Amino acid sequence: MNAALDWAAALDPLLVLLALLVALNLWATGITALSRAPRREKVLWVAVIFLCPIVGSVLWFVFGPKLWAERR
């Protein structure tokens, strides 16, 4: 168990944040692709997500297509 804790403590926080940001961008892109939004809207959201990674992901989370709301 100590080896796992030592490995986790040695991680660079910036790399962890970068990995989380990439995962969030990929997740947002996947949900956008699966949504029933028009193609133009999907392309615009993907462009916003990847051109402005931090702000784009937050904007997508607040205003983007909601896959879970459409499936009810």
N, C-alpha and C positions, 0 to 999 in steps of 0.2 A: 504494500500500500504506500510506503514511503517513496518508492520510485515513481509512482503515478503523481503524487503530490509534488515531488521535485520537478517532474516534467511540466506540470501545470504552472508551477511558480516561475519556471524559466521562460514561459511564453512571453513574447513581446506584446504588450497591450494594443499597440497600433495594428499589428498583424491580426489579432483577434477581432478588432473592430472592422478591419478591412474584410475579413472573411464573413462576418455577420452582414456587412453591407452588400457583398456579392450575393450571399444567400437570399437576402431580402429582395434584391433586384430580380433575381431569377424567379423567386416565388411570385412577385408582383407580375412579372411578364407571363408566367404560366397561367395565373388566374385571369389575366387580361385576355390571353389567347383562348381560354375556355369559355369566356363570357359570351353572351348573345348580343353584345354591342355591335354596331355596324363596323365594317372593316376599317373605314377611315378613322373612326374613334379609337380602335385598337392600335392602329399604326401611330397615331398621335400620342397615345399613352405610353407606348413602348419607347418612342423617341424621347419623351419627357423623362421617363424613368432612367434611360441610359445617358442622356446628355447632362442631366442634373441629378446625379445619383442620390444624394441625401435629400434634397428638397423634393425631387421628383417622386421618391418613394413615399415621403410623408404626404404629399399632395395626392398621390394615387390612393393611399390608405384612407384619406378623408373623403375624396371626391370621385374616385375611380369606380369602375363597374363592380358591382357586388354579386359575386357568383353564388354565395350562400343565400342571398335574398331571392334570386331568380329560381332556385330549385324547389321552393315551397309550393 
